[in-house]
Amino acid sequence: MNVDIVIETQRLFLRKLTLDDKNDLAEILSDKESMLYYPYPFSEQEVINWIEWNIDNYKKYNHGLWAVILKKDNVFLGDCGITMQNIENKLLPEIGYHIKKDYCNQGYATEAAIACKEYGFNTFDYDAMFTYTSVDNKPSIRVAEKNGMKKIKYFPKIVFGVKTQEVLYGIGRQTSCNMVL
């Protein structure tokens, strides 16, 4: 087994991203349709920066966004994982995900996100896990809800220099995630 594999599910494995993933990840992060709920699609350098940010997160937090690989064909599907996000001056463990559009609506984001939630609770002993997204991003909201998360609040955020309206979802390990906030 690859030593960089972090999580394995029934259909997927999640492994650390490397700079060798740049072209596969760019298919998502540089695609206008896939990045509809971001201020803009990423340039090649921004994709590299994204991977380097995650590599730094692995060192700093022992987690970040990981490459999502379909076991069956060893296909790179996207990224999913746990990053620490500043939400209204609180550093929160947030589950994020991006899946190639040709593989959307097949449950891969949900499968990966549920595995990340369990990993966050069991490996890092987080009391709560969160997801945030643009208020218009119905697919991401659906994944958060399938992951057992409940809507907590709406909040403004600067995303890549653009002020956006976001919605925060969360789930607590044993208590309401509202108690954590």
C-alpha atoms as an extended CHARMM CRD file, in Angstrom:
* protein
*
       181  EXT
         1         1  MET       CA              0.0000000000        0.0000000000        0.0000000000  PROA      1               0.0000000000
         2         2  ASN       CA              1.2170000000        3.5080000000       -0.8040000000  PROA      2               0.0000000000
         3         3  VAL       CA              2.6010000000        5.1290000000        2.3590000000  PROA      3               0.0000000000
         4         4  ASP       CA              0.9430000000        8.4080000000        1.4040000000  PROA      4               0.0000000000
         5         5  ILE       CA             -2.5580000000        6.8870000000        1.5500000000  PROA      5               0.0000000000
         6         6  VAL       CA             -4.3410000000        8.5060000000        4.4660000000  PROA      6               0.0000000000
         7         7  ILE       CA             -7.9110000000        7.1970000000        4.2150000000  PROA      7               0.0000000000
         8         8  GLU       CA             -9.4800000000        4.2730000000        2.4110000000  PROA      8               0.0000000000
         9         9  THR       CA            -13.2040000000        3.8100000000        1.7550000000  PROA      9               0.0000000000
        10        10  GLN       CA            -15.1400000000        1.1780000000       -0.1570000000  PROA      10              0.0000000000
        11        11  ARG       CA            -14.5110000000        2.8040000000       -3.5620000000  PROA      11              0.0000000000
        12        12  LEU       CA            -11.8200000000        5.3950000000       -2.8930000000  PROA      12              0.0000000000
        13        13  PHE       CA             -8.5350000000        6.1210000000       -1.3060000000  PROA      13              0.0000000000
        14        14  LEU       CA             -7.3420000000        9.5340000000       -0.2410000000  PROA      14              0.0000000000
        15        15  ARG       CA             -3.6350000000       10.2310000000       -0.4100000000  PROA      15              0.0000000000
        16        16  LYS       CA             -1.4020000000       13.2390000000        0.0090000000  PROA      16              0.0000000000
        17        17  LEU       CA             -1.3230000000       15.6260000000       -2.9200000000  PROA      17              0.0000000000
        18        18  THR       CA              2.0040000000       16.1720000000       -4.6910000000  PROA      18              0.0000000000
        19        19  LEU       CA              3.0880000000       18.6160000000       -7.3720000000  PROA      19              0.0000000000
        20        20  ASP       CA              2.7610000000       15.7080000000       -9.8210000000  PROA      20              0.0000000000
        21        21  ASP       CA             -1.0280000000       16.0990000000       -9.3630000000  PROA      21              0.0000000000
        22        22  LYS       CA             -0.9640000000       19.5980000000      -10.8980000000  PROA      22              0.0000000000
        23        23  ASN       CA             -2.4760000000       18.6670000000      -14.2830000000  PROA      23              0.0000000000
        24        24  ASP       CA             -5.1740000000       16.4220000000      -12.8280000000  PROA      24              0.0000000000
        25        25  LEU       CA             -6.1530000000       19.0180000000      -10.2300000000  PROA      25              0.0000000000
        26        26  ALA       CA             -6.1030000000       21.8030000000      -12.8300000000  PROA      26              0.0000000000
        27        27  GLU       CA             -8.8490000000       19.9440000000      -14.7330000000  PROA      27              0.0000000000
        28        28  ILE       CA            -11.0760000000       20.9300000000      -11.8150000000  PROA      28              0.0000000000
        29        29  LEU       CA             -9.6440000000       24.0970000000      -10.3080000000  PROA      29              0.0000000000
        30        30  SER       CA             -9.0290000000       25.7650000000      -13.6950000000  PROA      30              0.0000000000
        31        31  ASP       CA            -12.4040000000       24.7660000000      -15.1480000000  PROA      31              0.0000000000
        32        32  LYS       CA            -14.9910000000       27.5610000000      -15.2800000000  PROA      32              0.0000000000
        33        33  GLU       CA            -17.9450000000       25.2210000000      -14.7290000000  PROA      33              0.0000000000
        34        34  SER       CA            -16.2990000000       23.3470000000      -11.8290000000  PROA      34              0.0000000000
        35        35  MET       CA            -15.3230000000       26.6330000000      -10.1650000000  PROA      35              0.0000000000
        36        36  LEU       CA            -18.7200000000       28.2620000000      -10.6390000000  PROA      36              0.0000000000
        37        37  TYR       CA            -19.0350000000       29.0270000000       -6.9160000000  PROA      37              0.0000000000
        38        38  TYR       CA            -15.5350000000       30.5000000000       -6.6140000000  PROA      38              0.0000000000
        39        39  PRO       CA            -14.7310000000       34.0550000000       -7.7090000000  PROA      39              0.0000000000
        40        40  TYR       CA            -12.7830000000       32.6800000000      -10.6900000000  PROA      40              0.0000000000
        41        41  PRO       CA            -11.0740000000       29.5550000000      -12.0600000000  PROA      41              0.0000000000
        42        42  PHE       CA             -7.4470000000       29.0950000000      -10.9880000000  PROA      42              0.0000000000
        43        43  SER       CA             -4.4130000000       29.8330000000      -13.1230000000  PROA      43              0.0000000000
        44        44  GLU       CA             -1.6810000000       27.2040000000      -13.4080000000  PROA      44              0.0000000000
        45        45  GLN       CA              0.3220000000       29.0010000000      -10.6990000000  PROA      45              0.0000000000
        46        46  GLU       CA             -2.7070000000       29.1210000000       -8.4040000000  PROA      46              0.0000000000
        47        47  VAL       CA             -3.1380000000       25.3450000000       -8.7780000000  PROA      47              0.0000000000
        48        48  ILE       CA              0.5290000000       24.9170000000       -7.7980000000  PROA      48              0.0000000000
        49        49  ASN       CA             -0.0130000000       27.2810000000       -4.8470000000  PROA      49              0.0000000000
        50        50  TRP       CA             -3.0820000000       25.2270000000       -3.8140000000  PROA      50              0.0000000000
        51        51  ILE       CA             -1.0370000000       22.0200000000       -3.7540000000  PROA      51              0.0000000000
        52        52  GLU       CA              1.8240000000       23.7090000000       -1.8640000000  PROA      52              0.0000000000
        53        53  TRP       CA             -0.6710000000       25.1230000000        0.6710000000  PROA      53              0.0000000000
        54        54  ASN       CA             -1.9190000000       21.5890000000        1.3030000000  PROA      54              0.0000000000
        55        55  ILE       CA              1.6080000000       20.1940000000        1.6110000000  PROA      55              0.0000000000
        56        56  ASP       CA              2.2390000000       22.9090000000        4.2370000000  PROA      56              0.0000000000
        57        57  ASN       CA             -1.0220000000       21.9220000000        5.9730000000  PROA      57              0.0000000000
        58        58  TYR       CA              0.1690000000       18.2950000000        6.1810000000  PROA      58              0.0000000000
        59        59  LYS       CA              3.2690000000       19.5060000000        8.0370000000  PROA      59              0.0000000000
        60        60  LYS       CA              1.4600000000       22.0060000000       10.2440000000  PROA      60              0.0000000000
        61        61  TYR       CA             -1.7650000000       20.1180000000       11.0980000000  PROA      61              0.0000000000
        62        62  ASN       CA             -1.1550000000       16.5400000000        9.8820000000  PROA      62              0.0000000000
        63        63  HSD       CA             -4.0640000000       17.0210000000        7.4960000000  PROA      63              0.0000000000
        64        64  GLY       CA             -5.1700000000       19.0490000000        4.5000000000  PROA      64              0.0000000000
        65        65  LEU       CA             -6.9650000000       18.3400000000        1.2570000000  PROA      65              0.0000000000
        66        66  TRP       CA             -5.9490000000       14.9580000000       -0.1280000000  PROA      66              0.0000000000
        67        67  ALA       CA             -6.1330000000       13.5410000000       -3.6450000000  PROA      67              0.0000000000
        68        68  VAL       CA             -9.2730000000       11.4440000000       -4.1310000000  PROA      68              0.0000000000
        69        69  ILE       CA             -8.4800000000        8.3470000000       -6.1940000000  PROA      69              0.0000000000
        70        70  LEU       CA            -11.0260000000        5.8710000000       -7.5500000000  PROA      70              0.0000000000
        71        71  LYS       CA             -9.6800000000        2.4360000000       -6.5650000000  PROA      71              0.0000000000
        72        72  LYS       CA            -11.2570000000        0.5880000000       -9.4800000000  PROA      72              0.0000000000
        73        73  ASP       CA             -9.2850000000        2.3510000000      -12.2240000000  PROA      73              0.0000000000
        74        74  ASN       CA             -6.7810000000        4.3980000000      -10.1840000000  PROA      74              0.0000000000
        75        75  VAL       CA             -8.4660000000        7.5650000000      -11.5520000000  PROA      75              0.0000000000
        76        76  PHE       CA             -7.7710000000       10.9630000000       -9.9690000000  PROA      76              0.0000000000
        77        77  LEU       CA            -11.2380000000       12.3060000000       -9.0770000000  PROA      77              0.0000000000
        78        78  GLY       CA            -10.3860000000       15.4800000000       -7.1820000000  PROA      78              0.0000000000
        79        79  ASP       CA             -9.5170000000       16.5330000000       -3.6620000000  PROA      79              0.0000000000
        80        80  CYS       CA            -11.1690000000       16.2170000000       -0.2770000000  PROA      80              0.0000000000
        81        81  GLY       CA             -9.9210000000       16.6540000000        3.2310000000  PROA      81              0.0000000000
        82        82  ILE       CA             -9.7110000000       18.7640000000        6.3550000000  PROA      82              0.0000000000
        83        83  THR       CA             -8.2530000000       22.2590000000        6.4200000000  PROA      83              0.0000000000
        84        84  MET       CA             -8.2100000000       24.7690000000        9.2270000000  PROA      84              0.0000000000
        85        85  GLN       CA            -10.3210000000       27.7550000000        8.2080000000  PROA      85              0.0000000000
        86        86  ASN       CA            -10.7230000000       31.1350000000        9.8440000000  PROA      86              0.0000000000
        87        87  ILE       CA            -14.4630000000       31.6270000000       10.1850000000  PROA      87              0.0000000000
        88        88  GLU       CA            -15.2370000000       34.9150000000       11.8840000000  PROA      88              0.0000000000
        89        89  ASN       CA            -11.9670000000       34.8130000000       13.8730000000  PROA      89              0.0000000000
        90        90  LYS       CA            -12.3130000000       31.1760000000       14.9510000000  PROA      90              0.0000000000
        91        91  LEU       CA            -10.0110000000       28.5100000000       13.5190000000  PROA      91              0.0000000000
        92        92  LEU       CA            -12.2790000000       25.5730000000       12.6070000000  PROA      92              0.0000000000
        93        93  PRO       CA            -11.6250000000       22.1560000000       11.0180000000  PROA      93              0.0000000000
        94        94  GLU       CA            -13.4070000000       22.3370000000        7.6870000000  PROA      94              0.0000000000
        95        95  ILE       CA            -14.1130000000       19.5230000000        5.2490000000  PROA      95              0.0000000000
        96        96  GLY       CA            -13.6850000000       20.6700000000        1.6740000000  PROA      96              0.0000000000
        97        97  TYR       CA            -14.0620000000       18.8230000000       -1.6150000000  PROA      97              0.0000000000
        98        98  HSD       CA            -13.7490000000       19.2740000000       -5.3650000000  PROA      98              0.0000000000
        99        99  ILE       CA            -14.6520000000       16.4170000000       -7.7390000000  PROA      99              0.0000000000
       100       100  LYS       CA            -14.2160000000       16.3280000000      -11.5370000000  PROA      100             0.0000000000
       101       101  LYS       CA            -17.5010000000       17.2400000000      -13.1650000000  PROA      101             0.0000000000
       102       102  ASP       CA            -17.6360000000       13.9500000000      -15.1120000000  PROA      102             0.0000000000
       103       103  TYR       CA            -17.7060000000       12.1130000000      -11.7670000000  PROA      103             0.0000000000
       104       104  CYS       CA            -20.1840000000       14.3360000000       -9.9220000000  PROA      104             0.0000000000
       105       105  ASN       CA            -23.5340000000       12.9840000000       -8.7000000000  PROA      105             0.0000000000
       106       106  GLN       CA            -22.1100000000        9.4960000000       -8.1210000000  PROA      106             0.0000000000
       107       107  GLY       CA            -21.6180000000        9.8560000000       -4.3600000000  PROA      107             0.0000000000
       108       108  TYR       CA            -17.8310000000       10.2390000000       -4.4240000000  PROA      108             0.0000000000
       109       109  ALA       CA            -17.7460000000       13.6310000000       -2.6680000000  PROA      109             0.0000000000
       110       110  THR       CA            -20.1380000000       12.3610000000       -0.0060000000  PROA      110             0.0000000000
       111       111  GLU       CA            -18.1790000000        9.1300000000        0.5160000000  PROA      111             0.0000000000
       112       112  ALA       CA            -14.9040000000       11.0420000000        0.8370000000  PROA      112             0.0000000000
       113       113  ALA       CA            -16.4140000000       13.7600000000        3.0680000000  PROA      113             0.0000000000
       114       114  ILE       CA            -17.9600000000       11.2200000000        5.4670000000  PROA      114             0.0000000000
       115       115  ALA       CA            -14.5960000000        9.4440000000        5.7120000000  PROA      115             0.0000000000
       116       116  CYS       CA            -12.8950000000       12.7820000000        6.4470000000  PROA      116             0.0000000000
       117       117  LYS       CA            -15.4470000000       13.5820000000        9.1510000000  PROA      117             0.0000000000
       118       118  GLU       CA            -14.8210000000       10.2330000000       10.8460000000  PROA      118             0.0000000000
       119       119  TYR       CA            -11.0580000000       10.7130000000       10.4530000000  PROA      119             0.0000000000
       120       120  GLY       CA            -11.2650000000       14.1610000000       12.0810000000  PROA      120             0.0000000000
       121       121  PHE       CA            -13.2520000000       12.8560000000       15.0210000000  PROA      121             0.0000000000
       122       122  ASN       CA            -11.2570000000        9.6460000000       15.5160000000  PROA      122             0.0000000000
       123       123  THR       CA             -7.7160000000       10.7230000000       14.6530000000  PROA      123             0.0000000000
       124       124  PHE       CA             -7.6470000000       14.3520000000       15.7910000000  PROA      124             0.0000000000
       125       125  ASP       CA            -10.3520000000       14.1930000000       18.4500000000  PROA      125             0.0000000000
       126       126  TYR       CA            -12.1040000000       17.2960000000       17.0910000000  PROA      126             0.0000000000
       127       127  ASP       CA            -15.3000000000       18.1010000000       18.9650000000  PROA      127             0.0000000000
       128       128  ALA       CA            -16.9880000000       19.3330000000       15.7860000000  PROA      128             0.0000000000
       129       129  MET       CA            -16.3970000000       19.3650000000       12.0440000000  PROA      129             0.0000000000
       130       130  PHE       CA            -17.5730000000       22.0210000000        9.5960000000  PROA      130             0.0000000000
       131       131  THR       CA            -18.1270000000       22.7650000000        5.9300000000  PROA      131             0.0000000000
       132       132  TYR       CA            -18.7310000000       26.1580000000        4.4110000000  PROA      132             0.0000000000
       133       133  THR       CA            -19.6290000000       27.1760000000        0.9020000000  PROA      133             0.0000000000
       134       134  SER       CA            -21.3030000000       29.8570000000       -1.1490000000  PROA      134             0.0000000000
       135       135  VAL       CA            -24.9900000000       30.1690000000       -0.3000000000  PROA      135             0.0000000000
       136       136  ASP       CA            -25.7630000000       29.2900000000       -3.9450000000  PROA      136             0.0000000000
       137       137  ASN       CA            -23.6830000000       26.0880000000       -4.0480000000  PROA      137             0.0000000000
       138       138  LYS       CA            -26.4930000000       23.5390000000       -3.7760000000  PROA      138             0.0000000000
       139       139  PRO       CA            -24.2810000000       20.5070000000       -4.6390000000  PROA      139             0.0000000000
       140       140  SER       CA            -21.8560000000       21.2470000000       -1.7660000000  PROA      140             0.0000000000
       141       141  ILE       CA            -24.7260000000       21.9390000000        0.6030000000  PROA      141             0.0000000000
       142       142  ARG       CA            -26.2370000000       18.5710000000       -0.3500000000  PROA      142             0.0000000000
       143       143  VAL       CA            -22.9240000000       16.8150000000        0.4650000000  PROA      143             0.0000000000
       144       144  ALA       CA            -22.7560000000       18.5850000000        3.8460000000  PROA      144             0.0000000000
       145       145  GLU       CA            -26.3230000000       17.5010000000        4.6530000000  PROA      145             0.0000000000
       146       146  LYS       CA            -25.6110000000       13.8920000000        3.5880000000  PROA      146             0.0000000000
       147       147  ASN       CA            -22.6260000000       14.0670000000        5.9520000000  PROA      147             0.0000000000
       148       148  GLY       CA            -25.0720000000       14.7030000000        8.8120000000  PROA      148             0.0000000000
       149       149  MET       CA            -24.2710000000       18.4050000000        9.0710000000  PROA      149             0.0000000000
       150       150  LYS       CA            -26.8020000000       21.0690000000        9.9500000000  PROA      150             0.0000000000
       151       151  LYS       CA            -26.8900000000       24.6920000000        8.8740000000  PROA      151             0.0000000000
       152       152  ILE       CA            -25.3950000000       26.9160000000       11.5630000000  PROA      152             0.0000000000
       153       153  LYS       CA            -25.3080000000       30.4070000000       10.0760000000  PROA      153             0.0000000000
       154       154  TYR       CA            -24.6910000000       32.6670000000        7.1280000000  PROA      154             0.0000000000
       155       155  PHE       CA            -21.6090000000       34.8800000000        7.1620000000  PROA      155             0.0000000000
       156       156  PRO       CA            -19.6290000000       37.1670000000        4.8570000000  PROA      156             0.0000000000
       157       157  LYS       CA            -16.1280000000       36.0670000000        3.8340000000  PROA      157             0.0000000000
       158       158  ILE       CA            -13.3970000000       37.3270000000        1.5580000000  PROA      158             0.0000000000
       159       159  VAL       CA            -12.6460000000       34.4800000000       -0.8810000000  PROA      159             0.0000000000
       160       160  PHE       CA             -9.6280000000       35.1620000000       -3.0990000000  PROA      160             0.0000000000
       161       161  GLY       CA            -10.1150000000       38.9000000000       -2.6670000000  PROA      161             0.0000000000
       162       162  VAL       CA            -13.8500000000       38.8730000000       -3.3890000000  PROA      162             0.0000000000
       163       163  LYS       CA            -16.4930000000       39.4110000000       -0.6860000000  PROA      163             0.0000000000
       164       164  THR       CA            -18.9510000000       36.5110000000       -0.7400000000  PROA      164             0.0000000000
       165       165  GLN       CA            -21.9290000000       35.3460000000        1.2730000000  PROA      165             0.0000000000
       166       166  GLU       CA            -21.2300000000       31.9160000000        2.7330000000  PROA      166             0.0000000000
       167       167  VAL       CA            -23.1880000000       29.3500000000        4.7260000000  PROA      167             0.0000000000
       168       168  LEU       CA            -21.6020000000       27.3130000000        7.5200000000  PROA      168             0.0000000000
       169       169  TYR       CA            -22.6620000000       23.7290000000        8.2360000000  PROA      169             0.0000000000
       170       170  GLY       CA            -21.4210000000       21.6280000000       11.1250000000  PROA      170             0.0000000000
       171       171  ILE       CA            -21.7510000000       18.4920000000       13.1570000000  PROA      171             0.0000000000
       172       172  GLY       CA            -20.6310000000       17.8470000000       16.6930000000  PROA      172             0.0000000000
       173       173  ARG       CA            -19.0990000000       14.6500000000       17.9560000000  PROA      173             0.0000000000
       174       174  GLN       CA            -21.5620000000       14.3470000000       20.8400000000  PROA      174             0.0000000000
       175       175  THR       CA            -22.9400000000       17.8150000000       21.4310000000  PROA      175             0.0000000000
       176       176  SER       CA            -24.4280000000       20.4320000000       19.1910000000  PROA      176             0.0000000000
       177       177  CYS       CA            -21.7950000000       22.0950000000       17.0450000000  PROA      177             0.0000000000
       178       178  ASN       CA            -23.4260000000       25.4180000000       17.9690000000  PROA      178             0.0000000000
       179       179  MET       CA            -21.9380000000       24.9190000000       21.4390000000  PROA      179             0.0000000000
       180       180  VAL       CA            -18.4430000000       24.9810000000       19.9050000000  PROA      180             0.0000000000
       181       181  LEU       CA            -19.0730000000       28.3420000000       18.2580000000  PROA      181             0.0000000000
